[in-house]
Amino acid sequence: MSDKIYRAGAIGHTGAGNFGHQIHLAYQGLDNVQFVSVADPDPEGRAKAAAESGATASYADYHQMLAEEDLDIVSVCPRWTLERLEMVLACLEADCHVYCEKPISLTLADGDQMVQLAAEKRLKVAVAHQAVYLPRIQQLKQMLEDGIIGQIETIYATGKQDRRGGGEDMIVLGTHLFNMMRYFCGDVNWMSAHVTESGREVAIADARQPSEPVGAVAGDRIHSYFSFQNGVSGFFQSKKDRSSGENTYGMDIVGTEGIISLRGGAADNLAIYPHPYFSPANFEQGWEPIELEINPLMSGNRLAAISLIQAIENDTQPTSSVADAVAALEMIHGVYYSQLSGGRATFPLAGRAHPLS
C-alpha cells in the first residue's frame, strides 16, 4: 500500500434503498481512508448516516457532494437499482472510484455503460458481493485450485427458497451465488432454464415487481443449467416457500475425488466428503468439517474496500468487479431469455434490455 490517504464518501437514499447493507461503513478502521461526507435527500436518514460513519459533512444532493468534496472513493449504497446507473456514472464522471451495492443494475445495458466508462477513465468499481472477499472463500478457492476434490465437474447452487423463492430469490440472493460460481469456475458459455408459476410455464405477462425495485421478476420455481467455458456444469434452483428452504442456501461443488458443501451467506457451514463417489451404504465414508477462518458476512464490506484500494494502486481489478457483477446479472437474465425463447441462451447475451420488459 502507498502512503496516500483516500477521501471517501457515500450516497444513500432513505426510503428508496437506504444505505444498503451498511456499505457506507466499509472504511471504518482503515488508516489510509478519511471518511468525509454522506449524501441523502432525507434529512433524518442523512443525519443518521453521518453519525454512524463519522462523516464531517453531509449533503441533500449527491451531485453537490461530488462537486465540492474532491473525493477519491464513493460508496453507492441504495439497495434499489432505480437510481443506480445515474449515481455510478456521476461518481465516475467526478473521477471517483466506486464501491457499489448489488445487484449491479436494472439492465445489462446499464451495467455495460458502467463497465465502459470505468475502463475509459481508468477507474475501479467494486461490488458488494461480500462473501467472495472473505478469507474463508478465498482459501477455499485456493484449495479447489490445488485439487482438494480433484477436477471440478459440477456445481449445484440453491437459493434461500423462502417467501421470495423463484424469481425474487434469484435476483436478490442468486446474484451472490452466481458471482461465486464464476469466482470458482470462470465464464459461462451457454445456459438453459425452466421457470414456472404455480406449475405453468412463465410468459412475459407473468412479470411482476419484487419487494424492492431491483428489476422485474417472474416465476415461483426455477431450474437452470449453465455450461461454463472450462467444462464445468452449473445448476441453480429456487422454489417458493420450500420447507426448511433457508437451510439450503449455498452450493455443493462436486469433483472427481470428492464433494464440498457450502451453506450460509458467509459459508458458515463448510464440509467435505473426501471420496471419489458418494456411498450412503458405507458409513465409514462420512462428511468432515473444513476448518477455515470464520468472518461475519458484513466484514466483507471492509475487505471489499481494501480490495478496491489494492486494485487502484496496482491497476488490477477488485475481487468482485463491476464486470463480474454484470456477468452475474447476465446469468440471471439468461434464465428468462431461455425460458421465453424455449431454447439455449448463448453468452454474451445479445439482448441487453431486461428480458421481462
ZAVEX-20972 format. One record per atom (N, C-alpha, C): y, x negated, z negated. Coordinates in steps of 0.001 Angstrom, whole numbers, padded with zeros to 6 digits, always signed. Layout:
N
YXZ;...
END
This chain:
357
-001199-000838+000000;+000000+000000+000000;+001258-000880+000000;+002282-000390+000680;+003559-001088+000696;+004336-000775-000571;+005519-001361-000691;+006378-001095-001844;+007300+000105-001619;+007163+000754-000488;+008034+001883-000165;+007850+003030-001151;+008940+003665-001541;+008901+004888-002335;+009183+006051-001393;+008230+006952-001277;+008336+008082-000361;+009038+009255-001042;+010003+009811-000346;+010693+011004-000821;+009943+012232-000294;+009517+013107-001217;+008699+014252-000841;+009348+015558-001262;+009020+016598-000515;+009480+017942-000831;+008398+018942-000472;+008660+020222-000741;+007676+021259-000463;+008362+022536-000017;+007693+023233+000893;+008155+024531+001377;+007160+025587+000921;+007664+026607+000250;+006844+027747-000134;+007519+029038+000259;+006841+030138+000040;+007448+031451+000286;+006783+032453-000653;+007363+032632-001811;+006814+033546-002796;+006744+034955-002221;+005575+035575-002357;+005348+036888-001787;+004832+036861-000369;+004784+035688+000227;+004283+035538+001599;+003431+034276+001691;+002492+034160+000787;+001618+032991+000749;+001940+032014-000351;+003100+032244-001044;+003475+031459-002226;+003488+029953-001945;+002952+029175-002879;+002864+027723-002691;+001408+027283-002498;+000614+028225-001933;-000762+027891-001598;-001578+027485-002799;-002502+026605-002573;-003386+026115-003628;-002787+024868-004291;-001566+025057-004835;-000886+024018-005628;-000591+022754-004832;-000395+022881-003531;-000213+021637-002778;+001196+021067-002924;+002084+021813-003578;+003387+021212-003920;+003250+020244-005083;+002094+020265-005762;+001853+019373-006903;+001002+018163-006523;+000785+017966-005227;-000126+016911-004767;+000342+015506-005127;+001633+015328-005397;+002189+013980-005554;+002329+013563-007013;+001943+014438-007928;+002073+014116-009343;+001191+012931-009705;+001754+011983-010408;+001017+010796-010820;+001006+009677-009801;+001669+009862-008657;+001721+008805-007644;+003005+008000-007823;+002873+006734-008154;+004038+005894-008445;+004905+005654-007221;+004328+005790-006031;+005086+005495-004815;+005673+006746-004167;+005708+007864-004915;+006294+009098-004402;+007320+009633-005397;+008500+009916-004893;+009534+010598-005669;+009630+012023-005142;+009231+012985-005972;+009284+014368-005531;+010704+014882-005725;+011335+015302-004634;+012769+015549-004611;+013132+017026-004679;+012478+017861-003841;+013012+019208-003670;+011953+020215-003256;+012256+021483-003517;+011437+022596-003059;+012329+023594-002326;+011727+024349-001426;+012432+025426-000729;+011602+026696-000816;+012257+027808-001115;+011600+029106-001240;+012703+030158-001214;+012636+031160-000338;+013696+032168-000302;+013734+033059-001539;+012659+033070-002325;+012609+033893-003530;+013155+033116-004719;+014205+033582-005397;+014830+032805-006491;+013871+032495-007632;+013087+033485-008067;+012176+033249-009187;+011065+032272-008800;+010505+032466-007613;+009460+031556-007153;+009985+030148-006973;+011202+030044-006470;+011826+028732-006271;+012019+028012-007595;+012504+028737-008605;+012723+028133-009916;+011404+027708-010555;+010387+028540-010401;+009071+028221-010967;+008488+026974-010313;+008551+026904-008989;+008001+025745-008274;+008759+024477-008618;+010079+024581-008770;+010875+023410-009136;+010489+022906-010519;+010285+023838-011458;+009900+023446-012811;+008513+022815-012832;+007581+023387-012082;+006211+022860-012047;+006163+021455-011456;+006944+021241-010422;+006852+019992-009657;+007811+018910-010129;+008809+019301-010946;+009821+018339-011369;+010857+018054-010302;+010988+018957-009336;+011974+018762-008262;+013387+018739-008839;+014219+017868-008307;+015603+017757-008775;+016552+018623-007970;+016067+019214-006867;+016899+020085-006043;+016035+021222-005513;+016667+022363-005214;+015934+023491-004651;+016822+024226-003663;+016176+024849-002675;+016886+025486-001573;+016243+026830-001249;+017075+027774-000849;+016565+029047-000352;+016081+028906+001087;+016678+027999+001831;+016379+027807+003253;+015781+026421+003459;+014561+026375+003947;+013923+025064+004115;+014585+024243+005218;+015208+024891+006185;+015933+024144+007206;+017069+023339+006580;+017747+023935+005609;+018821+023223+004917;+018259+022048+004128;+017116+022264+003465;+016485+021172+002714;+016144+020009+003642;+015565+020303+004782;+015181+019244+005717;+016405+018505+006254;+017507+019229+006419;+018722+018608+006952;+019420+017729+005926;+019326+018073+004650;+020136+017403+003635;+019402+016351+002808;+018078+016416+002711;+017389+015609+001702;+016773+014306+002211;+016734+014041+003493;+016179+012795+004029;+014780+012544+003464;+013892+013507+003691;+012532+013439+003146;+011606+012646+004068;+010593+012055+003462;+009553+011356+004222;+008321+012220+004432;+007984+013026+003416;+006773+013852+003433;+007137+015244+002924;+006583+016260+003563;+006806+017635+003114;+005472+018372+003046;+005238+019071+001942;+004100+019974+001842;+004495+021333+002399;+003748+021817+003376;+003930+023174+003893;+002874+024035+003209;+003308+024823+002234;+002394+025358+001230;+001868+026771+001431;+002605+027714+002026;+002133+029103+002007;+000725+029273+002574;-000065+030125+001905;-001410+030431+002405;-001335+031238+003699;-000338+032128+003798;-000199+032919+005016;+000177+032009+006181;-000315+032349+007360;-000046+031498+008527;+001057+032042+009429;+001711+033128+009030;+002719+033750+009895;+003877+032806+010213;+004273+031970+009253;+005388+031051+009444;+004934+029609+009641;+003633+029396+009726;+003076+028048+009695;+003607+027176+010829;+003547+027693+012054;+003969+026890+013201;+005423+026482+013067;+006299+027428+012766;+007725+027122+012658;+007974+026096+011557;+007299+026248+010423;+007514+025330+009301;+007056+023917+009636;+005862+023785+010192;+005330+022451+010501;+006168+021781+011579;+006514+022519+012634;+007318+021917+013698;+008693+021504+013185;+009281+022296+012289;+010587+021935+011731;+010494+020631+010945;+009415+020464+010188;+009226+019209+009436;+009071+018028+010383;+008272+018195+011420;+008058+017111+012371;+009352+016775+013121;+010120+017787+013494;+011398+017537+014171;+012368+016796+013260;+012212+016980+011945;+013048+016270+010973;+012469+014903+010629;+011450+014463+011401;+010799+013154+011209;+010099+013035+009865;+009520+014139+009400;+008754+014141+008155;+007261+014222+008454;+006472+013450+007723;+005037+013639+007707;+004734+014896+006895;+003538+015472+007079;+003260+016795+006524;+001908+016830+005828;+001893+017513+004665;+000630+017936+004050;+000622+019455+004104;-000365+020045+004785;-000313+021453+005159;-001502+022233+004605;-001226+023474+004195;-002270+024388+003753;-003165+024755+004931;-004351+025237+004623;-005279+025727+005651;-005324+027256+005580;-005870+027977+006611;-006208+027471+007939;-004959+026989+008667;-005133+026125+009630;-004001+025391+010178;-003010+026288+010902;-003473+027355+011573;-002549+028147+012388;-003178+029484+012738;-002346+030380+013271;-002840+031671+013742;-003681+031527+014997;-003269+030626+015894;-003960+030441+017163;-004198+028967+017422;-005123+028694+018322;-005358+027312+018738;-004144+026760+019473;-003450+027614+020216;-002249+027166+020928;-001197+026668+019951;-001035+027365+018811;-000101+026907+017782;-000533+025552+017231;-001814+025423+016932;-002321+024150+016432;-002137+023027+017427;-002351+023329+018708;-002162+022317+019751;-000726+021804+019765;+000231+022705+019550;+001638+022281+019516;+001878+021298+018377;+001278+021555+017221;+001433+020646+016080;+000834+019280+016394;-000372+019290+016952;-001041+018029+017303;-000185+017235+018288;+000333+017911+019307;+001100+017230+020350;+002397+016639+019810;+003145+017437+019019;+004430+016944+018522;+004219+015802+017525;+003209+015925+016657;+002929+014847+015707;+002599+013552+016440;+001826+013652+017514;+001473+012461+018289;+002704+011878+018985;+003543+012742+019562;+004737+012267+020256;+005684+011536+019311;+005793+012017+018082;+006731+011432+017135;+006060+010418+016204;+004770+010165+016450;+004004+009194+015651;+004087+009532+014163;+003899+010818+013877;+003892+011311+012500;+002491+011777+012144;+002202+011844+010855;+000875+012205+010377;+000912+013571+009695;-000140+014357+009940;-000295+015661+009291;-001672+015708+008656;-001701+015827+007332;-002946+016021+006596;-003078+017494+006249;-004308+017991+006195;-004551+019411+005952;-005390+019568+004689;-005136+020649+003957;-005715+020854+002627;-007149+021383+002671;-008013+020640+003358;-009457+020826+003207;-009885+019883+002083;-009622+020308+000839;-009656+019379-000292;-010986+018653-000470;-012089+019312-000170;-013391+018746-000511;-013648+017401+000150;-013246+017245+001434;-013592+016008+002133;-012812+014803+001617;-011768+015048+000822;-011035+013928+000222;-011704+013434-001058;-012620+014212-001617;-013235+013862-002900;-014195+012685-002735;-014186+011741-003681;-015134+010617-003615;-016578+011078-003484;-016904+012180-004110;-018277+012710-004076;-018727+012982-002635;-017865+013591-001854;-018216+013913-000470;-018183+012657+000397;-017236+011770+000138;-017169+010542+000919;-018366+009634+000626;-018810+009621-000624;-020015+008859-000965;-021241+009467-000296;-021283+010798-000273;-022409+011469+000375;-022443+011146+001865;-021287+011145+002514;-021254+010808+003934;-021816+009406+004170;-021445+008448+003326;-021957+007086+003473;-023468+007053+003272;-023961+007835+002312;-025406+007902+002078;-026129+008470+003301;-025540+009481+003917;-026142+010055+005118;-026153+009036+006248;-025041+008305+006398;-024981+007281+007441;-025966+006151+007182;-026258+005901+005902;-027224+004853+005543;-028665+005332+005658;-028860+006630+005976;-030205+007126+006246;-030953+007669+005060;-030263+008199+004047;-030950+008678+002853;-031947+009783+003175;-031700+010580+004220;-032680+011589+004646;-033089+011350+006104;-032999+010107+006529;-033352+009790+007900;-032274+010252+008858;-032659+010668+010028;-031715+011144+011033;-031425+012624+010781;-030137+012970+010710;-029777+014378+010510;-030180+015186+011735;-030843+016315+011487;-031271+017181+012574;-030539+018524+012565;-030324+019092+011375;-029783+020447+011291;-028914+020590+010051;-027835+021366+010170;-027014+021740+009015;-026928+023259+008960;-027262+023816+007780;-027171+025254+007556;-026039+025508+006563;-024950+026137+007025;-023804+026423+006162;-023719+027931+005908;-023325+028278+004683;-023253+029676+004285;-021963+029928+003524;-021285+031029+003837;-020067+031394+003144;-020328+031953+001757;-019271+032396+001093;-019425+032976-000253;-020105+034334-000220;-019925+035069+000895;-020614+036345+001082;-020273+037365-000007;-019031+037352-000455;-018569+038346-001423;-017975+039527-000659;-016987+040201-001237;-016382+041365-000572;-015726+040975+000752;-015412+039683+000933;-014804+039207+002171;-015836+038793+003208;-017117+038943+002871;-018185+038446+003729;-018042+038868+005177;-018464+038018+006083;-018256+038234+007505;-017019+037512+007979;-016156+038200+008728;-015012+037557+009365;-014011+036951+008412;-013683+037644+007308;-012692+037092+006386;-013239+035873+005658;-014485+035923+005259;-015144+034774+004637;-015090+033572+005573;-015290+033813+006857;-015345+032719+007833;-014000+032030+008005;-012894+032790+008000;-011597+032151+008197;-011066+031544+006909;-011296+032200+005771;-010716+031721+004513;-011507+030555+003936;-012834+030661+003932;-013672+029621+003341;-014477+028849+004380;-014800+029521+005484;-015548+028832+006530;-014802+027646+007102;-013458+027702+007085;-012696+026557+007602;-013031+025282+006841;-013277+025384+005520;-013725+024220+004744;-015105+023757+005219;-016013+024709+005409;-017374+024355+005797;-017430+023750+007194;-016692+024347+008131;-016693+023813+009485;-016052+022426+009524;-014991+022245+008741;-014368+020925+008670;-015348+019893+008121;-016128+020298+007105;-017093+019368+006522;-018254+019103+007476;-018692+020119+008202;-019749+019906+009189;-019307+018862+010224;-018065+018966+010671;-017538+017976+011622;-017372+016609+010959;-017029+016601+009676;-016880+015343+008944;-018207+014583+008933;-019296+015313+008817;-020616+014689+008803;-021180+014445+010204;-020841+015320+011172;-021570+015318+012450;-020720+015108+013697;-019390+015174+013580;-018557+014955+014755;-018276+016232+015522;-018012+016093+016821;-017519+017202+017635;-018638+018128+018100;-018247+019379+018363;-019156+020395+018885;-019103+020391+020405;-020252+020576+021027;-020347+020663+022485;-020256+022125+022956;-021065+022996+022354;-021026+024425+022673;-021584+025207+021493;-021387+026520+021517;-021904+027349+020434;-022161+028762+020940;-022922+029519+020135;-023138+030939+020408;-023167+031681+019079;-022912+032992+019132;-022800+033740+017887;-023177+035197+018073;-023523+035827+016946;-023809+037256+016891;-023024+037826+015718;-022112+038755+016008;-021245+039344+014988;-021424+040853+015021;-021690+041430+013847;-021906+042873+013774;-021059+043492+012666;-020844+044796+012786;-020144+045588+011777;-021011+046815+011500;-021520+046889+010267;-022436+047985+009896;-023607+048082+010874;-024060+046933+011339;-025238+046875+012185;-024992+047009+013671;-023767+047307+014102;-023497+047442+015530;-022693+046251+016035;-022783+046024+017343;-022110+044885+017956;-020588+045007+017817;-019938+043896+017463;-018485+043888+017309;-017809+043790+018673;-016724+044566+018831;-015869+044506+020016;-014431+044273+019567;-013523+044053+020514;-012121+043790+020166;-011541+044918+019327;-011985+046142+019568;-011470+047289+018806;-011777+047187+017320;-012703+046320+016948;-013060+046153+015531;-012166+045158+014809;-011226+044537+015504;-010338+043558+014875;-009540+044217+013768;-009374+043509+012677;-008600+044009+011542;-007883+042842+010889;-006910+043157+010058;-006214+042123+009307;-006924+041897+007985;-007132+040658+007581;-007786+040371+006303;-006842+040609+005128;-007276+040260+003932;-006476+040493+002726;-005120+039811+002806;-005084+038639+003429;-003840+037926+003668;-003738+037627+005152;-002516+037640+005715;-002369+037439+007159;-002609+035992+007580;-003865+035699+007896;-004241+034369+008389;-004906+034484+009754;-004667+035605+010442;-005274+035841+011741;-006279+036968+011673;-006394+037739+012762;-007301+038872+012808;-008746+038424+012597;-009543+039308+011993;-010962+039047+011765;-011755+040265+012221;-013063+040101+012310;-013938+041212+012671;-015338+040923+012158;-016072+041994+011879;-017477+041861+011501;-017693+041717+010016;-018789+042319+009542;-019193+042135+008150;-020465+041293+008051;-020943+040840+009207;-022107+039944+009225;-021993+039014+010418;-022149+037716+010164;-022001+036697+011215;-023170+035728+011170;-023749+035489+012323;-024708+034403+012509;-024224+033579+013699;-024130+032274+013526;-023629+031447+014619;-024382+030128+014684;-024464+029605+015891;-025171+028347+016162;-024226+027392+016876;-024223+026133+016441;-023364+025107+017026;-024209+023929+017484;-023999+023506+018713;-024658+022321+019248;-023662+021166+019205;-023882+020219+018301;-022981+019072+018181;-023303+018040+019252;-022285+017274+019614;-022450+016300+020692;-023482+015226+020367;-023713+014975+019072;-024687+013954+018688;-026109+014504+018587;-026313+015769+018992;-027644+016351+018995;-027989+017170+017774;-027152+017162+016738;-027398+017951+015532;-027169+019433+015830;-028013+020278+015262;-027836+021722+015352;-027181+022220+014069;-026148+023063+014210;-025464+023607+013052;-025519+025120+013049;-025638+025695+011853;-025669+027144+011702;-024660+027564+010642;-024022+028724+010852;-023178+029329+009824;-023512+030806+009737;-023612+031297+008493;-023842+032723+008322;-023030+033253+007149;-022677+034534+007249;-021981+035215+006158;-022239+036705+006281;-022613+037329+005162;-022866+038766+005112;-022089+039352+003946;-021361+040421+004191;-020538+041045+003161;-021384+041575+002003;-020883+041309+000774;-021475+041861-000453;-022951+041531-000605;-023328+040354-000192;-024716+039940-000403;-024929+039660-001879;-026011+040128-002426;-026306+039926-003841;-026352+038437-004168;-025607+038042-005205;-025527+036630-005618;-025019+035739-004488;-024263+036328-003574;-023807+035581-002409;-022984+034361-002756;-022142+034468-003798;-021271+033343-004135;-022060+032087-004447;-023293+032250-004932;-024122+031085-005254;-024641+030380-004004;-024444+030994-002842;-024937+030382-001606;-023887+029532-000923;-022643+029545-001402;-021560+028847-000705;-021826+027340-000656;-021922+026808+000558;-022203+025383+000734;-023047+025157+001967;-023893+024134+001924;-024721+023821+003090;-025954+023034+002700;-026969+023153+003546;-028175+022338+003464;-028204+021436+004692;-028411+020147+004447;-028436+019156+005518;-029873+018662+005646;-030482+018947+006770;-031896+018646+006974;-032037+017421+007865;-032774+016428+007372;-033027+015218+008139;-034503+015001+008366;-034827+013951+009086;-036228+013655+009394;-037013+013219+008172;-036313+012789+007102;-037003+012280+005922;-036631+013031+004640;-035940+014168+004765;-035591+014898+003554;-034498+015923+003798;-034111+016576+002707;-033100+017630+002756;-032094+017393+001634;-030809+017583+001929;-029780+017548+000894;-029160+018933+000794;-029045+019437-000434;-028448+020740-000694;-027129+020542-001419;-026087+021167-000895;-024737+021029-001425;-024219+022433-001700;-023832+022720-002950;-023331+024033-003303;-022017+023912-004069;-021121+024864-003833;-019832+024888-004519;-018755+024216-003695;-017499+024644-003921;-016391+024113-003152;-016207+022623-003288;-016533+022071-004453;-016408+020631-004680;-017776+019963-004702;-018766+020620-004103;-020145+020116-004122;-020587+019842-005546;-020253+020794-006446;-020584+020631-007864;-022085+020453-008069;-022867+021176-007237;-024323+021084-007320;-024837+020378-006077;-025398+019201-006295;-025841+018350-005198;-027248+017856-005519;-028182+018123-004605;-029573+017742-004857;-030232+017292-003565;-031319+016552-003719;-032069+016046-002562;-033545+016386-002715;-034156+016761-001616;-035606+016880-001517;-036048+015689-000675;-036460+014582-001314;-036648+013298-000599;-038015+013166+000070;-038358+014159+000868;-039655+014153+001539;-039461+014632+002979;-040294+014184+003887;-040069+014483+005308;-040249+015950+005677;-040899+016736+004842;-041016+018170+005115;-041161+018894+003783;-040750+020163+003788;-040778+020956+002565;-042166+021556+002373;-042776+021282+001219;-044122+021768+000937;-044122+022507-000395;-043889+023822-000394;-043842+024550-001664;-045158+024524-002430;-046245+024241-001738;-047533+024187-002428;-047706+022899-003218;-046908+021865-002882;-047024+020583-003566;-045928+020497-004621;-046236+020895-005847;-045213+020988-006884;-044751+019626-007387;-045457+018576-007027;-045012+017240-007402;-043837+016784-006539;-043701+017408-005385;-042599+017063-004486;-041428+017998-004770;-040678+017705-005815;-039586+018576-006230;-038223+018084-005787;-037219+018912-006039;-035833+018543-005808;-035343+017628-006909;-034446+016708-006547;-033884+015771-007511;-032366+015825-007435;-031681+015819-008593;-030209+015824-008551;-029674+014515-007985;-028557+014602-007282;-027853+013417-006803;-026674+013183-007729;-026694+012069-008432;-025661+011777-009426;-024522+010998-008768;-023453+011705-008447;-022265+011091-007885;-021051+011509-008692;-019955+010784-008524;-018722+011079-009242;-018305+012528-009026;-017950+013220-010102;-017543+014617-010026;-016036+014729-010218;-015376+015419-009290;-013937+015649-009375;-013668+017129-009149;-012719+017723-009884;-012345+019115-009608;-011826+019237-008182;-012058+020406-007563;-011654+020592-006175;-010165+020340-005980;-009323+020829-006921;-007884+020697-006726;-007397+019256-006874;-008232+018362-007416;-007845+016949-007410;-007811+016411-005987;-008423+017180-005064;-008374+016802-003656;-006966+016813-003093;-006051+017572-003708;-004666+017566-003231;-004026+016194-003415;-004190+015633-004598;-003623+014303-004868;-004290+013257-003968;-005612+013367-003796;-006323+012419-002944;-005910+012583-001480;-005576+013816-001092;-005072+014039+000266;-003720+013364+000465;-002864+013445-000555;-001561+012770-000461;-001748+011262-000324;-002699+010709-001060;-002988+009280-000951;-003514+008947+000445;-004417+009793+000954;-004955+009592+002300;-003846+009652+003343;-002906+010584+003158;-001787+010721+004087;-000921+009466+004088;-000620+008953+002916;+000217+007756+002821;-000503+006544+003427;-001792+006433+003189;-002552+005347+003807;-002521+005451+005324;-002609+006675+005832;-002549+006871+007286;-001185+006498+007840;-000133+006827+007089;+001219+006469+007508;+001364+004954+007602;+000885+004270+006587;+001105+002826+006506;+000191+002034+007431;-000982+002593+007756;-001933+001870+008599;-001999+002416+010020;-001173+003424+010314;-001170+004088+011613;-002577+004542+011995;-003220+005224+011040;-004526+005840+011282;-004358+007353+011116;-005435+008064+010862;-005363+009499+010619;-005865+009813+009214;-005303+010844+008563;-005820+011256+007247;-007271+011710+007366;-007946+011801+006248;-009353+012203+006236;-009550+013558+006903;-008641+014502+006663;-008657+015777+007374;-007307+015937+008065;-007263+015587+009337;-006006+015573+010095;-005735+016937+010711;-004551+017073+011309;-004224+018320+011994;-005186+018558+013153;-005603+017516+013846;-006567+017684+014937;-007919+018151+014406;-008326+017626+013257;-009574+018080+012625;-009483+019556+012266;-008338+019967+011737;-008164+021353+011323;-008168+022299+012515;-007571+021871+013627;-007613+022683+014848;-009057+022798+015337;-009822+021719+015242;-011222+021744+015672;-012051+022673+014791;-011744+022742+013495;-012442+023676+012603;-012095+025113+012973;-010805+025367+013264;-010391+026703+013695;-011049+027067+015020;-011224+026084+015878;-011868+026320+017171;-013305+026803+016990;-014001+026298+015984;-015356+026764+015700;-015334+028230+015272;-014319+028611+014498;-014186+030000+014051;-013877+030909+015232;-012906+030535+016041;-012545+031358+017192;-013667+031379+018230;-014420+030299+018302;-015549+030268+019219;-016583+031329+018909;-016732+031651+017620;-017660+032708+017220;-017291+034020+017907;-015997+034352+017904;-015566+035614+018515;-015632+035549+020042;-015240+034416+020621;-015333+034277+022075;-016787+034458+022535;-017729+033889+021799;-019132+034012+022164;-019606+035453+022026;-019282+036091+020907;-019705+037468+020686;-019143+038399+021759;-017862+038256+022059;-017218+039167+023008;-017677+038948+024449;-018026+037697+024769;-018474+037393+026134;-019976+037577+026298;-020695+037598+025178;-022147+037715+025241;-022832+036450+025708;-022155+035304+025576;-022762+034048+026028;-022269+032861+025225;-022530+031677+025741;-022091+030450+025082;-020583+030279+025189;-020027+029652+024197;-018638+029204+024250;-018664+027684+024319;-018125+027126+025386;-018122+025678+025599;-016826+025081+025071;-016939+023941+024401;-015777+023281+023797;-015299+022131+024678;-013964+021881+024714;-012918+022670+024063;-012790+024042+024694;-012472+025049+023876;-012330+026396+024369;-011189+026469+025383;-011429+027128+026488;-010379+027299+027490;-009289+028237+026971;-009699+029309+026276;-008744+030249+025716;-008156+029731+024432;-006844+029616+024351;-006217+029085+023143;-005437+030166+022390;-005444+031425+022921;-004905+032548+022171;-005964+033019+021183;-005591+033905+020267;-006586+034439+019333;-007552+035327+020097;-008863+035120+019965;-009827+035896+020757;-009810+037389+020445;-009284+037788+019304;-009252+039217+018946;-007893+039846+019220;-006999+039110+019875;-005654+039644+020116;-005667+040615+021288;
END
